[in-house]
């Protein structure tokens, strides 16, 4: 059996890490290498990782000073030895057959990446993510692999996250690609884009939710920190440059439209925090990308009221 490396960045998740690790070690696919990178946790997370390593020889623990999620995942990429690699956030968990299904899909279809749908887990309920537009069965070409995460309103189950995917490890090794350590929000979609472009990657999608994305108010995704949120604008500017460099200029407006969306989210947070300097800065970014936002959301006119409200705020 091919070895699969699973990289788990860990930071102050003592309340959640055990459920996460139990879901990984009890996978139906057994030939695993589980790399836990404790990114300077100040709670009991590191000790829990060490305890699990004593119980399961497939687990390797790395303790490091806090440097952010990108640096933690890069440690995992440095030391992985599997033929395939996947990522699991330490406050999430996975269905028991997830890796078996993703591995079978990527092997049977001779492609670089397999992708599955996911659940959004709230405190009292778990909601299955459903694509508004069905993704065709069979091999997905590189352009579609780039576009699906950007057409999020149509393909929510695909997304640009790393955690609902299984990758050929050679993609990272051959092209020497790593997470940008200056970015800790939006780092996933940037590296994902780099991988697709460098490897001209083909993929396969499994329309079955196998990953549980837990919605925690204290997570980075729900952060109200402007410093954290602006990372994603940097990520999408780099993605825009990559699209142009790799002759995808005809579809780069999808990147700019998504950039505009994130600028609008930051504008709302800035207004909530009475940070008027950032608010006005984001208004400028929205204006610069408004035509692309309109073009990419033409089927969702209800979104325009929100955008114009921010511009007139």
N, C-alpha and C positions, 0 to 999 in steps of 0.2 A: 504493500500500500504506500502511496505517496505520503510523505510527511507534510503536514500543514502547520505552519507557524502562526500562532495567534498572539498579537501584540495588544497588551492592556495597559494604557497609561493610568497611573493611580495617584490621586491627590485628595486627601481628606474625605474619604468615602467610607468610613468605618461602619456606617449604618447600611450600606448597600453592597459592599464588595463581596460578602459571603454568598449572597444570592447570585451575583454575577459569576463568581468562580465555580459554584456548584453547577451552574448551567453549562459551563464550558467543560469541566472535567467529566461530566456525565453525558457528553455527546455520543451519539451512536457511532460516529467516526472516531476511532481510537488512536490513530497514529498522529498524535499532536505534540507540538512543542509550544508550551504556554509561557510567554515572556511577560513578566510583571515588572513594570518600571515605576518604582515609588519615587515620585517627583518632589521629594522633600516634605512629605506629609507631616503635620504637627499633631495629628490624632493617632489612633491605634492602627491605621491602615497598613503601615509597614510591617508591624508585628503579625497581623492577620495574614499577610502575604507569606511571611516566613513560615508560619504555622502550616499553611497549605503546601508549601514546598517540601516540608518534612514528610507529609502524607502522600505526595504524588511526585514521583521522580520526573515526570514530564514538565514540571514547573521550574522555571529559573527566575530568580528575583534579582533585580538591580536597584540599588539605592543610590540616589543622586541628590544634589542640592536642587532646590526649586528653580526651574528654568522655563517652565511653561510646557503645555501639552505637545507642542511641535518637537521640542528637544527630547521629551520623553519618548515619543514614538520613533524618533530617529535612533535612539539607543536600541530599540527593538529591531529596527531595520539593519542596524550594524551587526547584530549578533544572531539574527535568524539563520537557520540552516535548512528550512523546509523548501520543498519545490513550489508550494503555494503559500500565500500569506493573507491573513485577514486581520481585522481590527475590531475590538469590542471595547466600548467605553465602560469604565469600572462601576458606573451607577446604572448600567443597563443589564439586560440578560437576554439569552437566546433560546429558541426552541431546540429540543434535543436532537432533531434531525437536520438542523440548519446546515452544518458543514458537510454532512453526507450528501445532501441535495445539491449544494453549490458545487462540490467537487465533482459529482457525477455529471452535472450540466457542463462544466468547463472542459472536462475530459471527453465526454461523448461528442461534443460539438467542436472540439479542437480549436478553442478560442482562448483569448487572453484573460477574460474577466467574466465572472458570472455574478448576477445581481438578483436579489429577492426583494419583495415588498416587506413592509414592517407594520408593527402596531405602535400607536402612541399611547403610552400608559400614563393615566392620571391616577390620582390618589384612590378613586373609587371605581374606575372603569378603564377598560382597554379598548381602544378604537382602531379598527382595521383601516389602514390607508388604502384608498381605492383610486386608481387612475381614471380620470374623466374620459380620456381617449385610450382605447386598448392598444397595447404594444404588440405588434405582430409577432407570432411565434417564429422561431428560427434565428439565424445569425443576424446580428445587428452590426451595421457598418460603422466606421469611425465617425462620420459626420453625425449620424443619429446618436451615437454614444456621447458626442459633445453637446448636442442640442437638447436631449431629454432632460438633463438637470436644469437647463435654462428655461424650458417650457414647463415650469413647475405646476402651473394651474392645470395642465393637461396630464402630466406624468408625475404626480406627487409620490407615487410608490417607487420611482427610480431614484430621483434626487442626486445631489453631488456629494453625499457623505461617503466616507470610506467603509463605514461599519456594516453596511448591508451588501457587501461585495466580497468576492474571493478573487485574488489576483495571482497571476503567474509571478513568482518571485524574481524571475529573470528580467522582468520589466524594470524593477528597481536597480538590479545589479548591472545589467547591460548598459543602461542609460545613465547610471549613477545619479538617480533622482532621489531627493529627500524632501521632507517638509521644510518650508521656509521658517526658520526659528525666530524671525522677526515678526511673524504673524501667528496669533493664537486663536483667531476667530475667522474662519474662511480658509484656513490652511488646507482643509480637506479638498474643497472644490478646485483649488489651485493645483495641488499635486495631481489630483485626478485628471485634470485637463492636460497637464504636462505629460502624464503617462500615455494618454490617448494619442496625443500628437507625436510623441517620440516613437511609440511602438506601432502607430497606425492601427490601433487596437480594434479588434472585433470582440463582440460580447454576446451574451445570452441572458434573457430575462425570465425569471420564474415568478409567475403571478400568484405567489403565495406568501403571506406574511410570516416571517421566521425570526425576526428580530424585534425586541421590545425596547423602544426608545422612551425612556422614563422622563416625564416632564417635571423637573424640579425647579422651583422658583430661584434657587441659589446657583443654578448652572450657568455656564457662560452664555448659552443660547438665550437665556432669559435675563441676562445682566442689563442693568440700567446705566452701566459705566460707558461714558462716551469714548474713553481711551480704548476700551475693549472693542466696542462696536465699530470704531473707525478702521480697525484692522481689515474688515471685510471689503471696504472700499479699495484699500491697497491691493487686496487679492484680485478683485475684479478688474482693476486697472492693468495688472500684470497679465490677466487672462485676455483682456482686449489686445494687448501688445502681441501676445502669442498667436491669437487668431489672425492678426494682420501679417505677422512674420511667416505663418504657415499657409498663406493663401486661402484663408477662410474669411476674407474681407466681406464677401457677399452675405454672410450670416452674422457678422460681428454686432449688428444692431441688437441681437438678442442679449448679448453681454451688456451692452450699454443700457438696455431697458431694465435689466436686473440690477445693475449698478444704481440706477435711478430709484428703484424700489427701496434698496437699502439706505440710500441717502434720505429718503422720506421717513424711514423708521428712525434713523438717528435724529432727524429734525423733530419728530414727535417727542423723543426722549429728552432732547435739549430743551424744548419748550416746557416740558414737565419739570425739568430741573432749573428752570429760569436761566438757562445758559443761552442768552440771546446772541452772543457772538457765534457760537456753533450753529444755532438755528439759522441765522442769516447766511452763513457759509453754505449750509446744506440747501437753502433755498436757491442759491446760485448754482449748485451742482444739479439740482432738479431741473432748473431752467435750461441748463446746457444739454441735458439728456431727455428733455420732455418729448421731443418728436419720436425718439426711439421707444420711450415708455408707451406713448399712444399707439405706435405701430405694433408693439408686442402685446398690447392688451385690448385690441380693437373689439374682441369678443366679450370683454368684461367692462362695459362702460360704467358700471357702478363704482369702479375704482377711481374714475376721474374726479368725482366729487371730493374724495379725500385728498387727492393730489392738489387740486385747485384751492382747497381750503388751507393747505399748508402754504402754498405760494402767496395767498392773500392774507396770511396770518400776521 
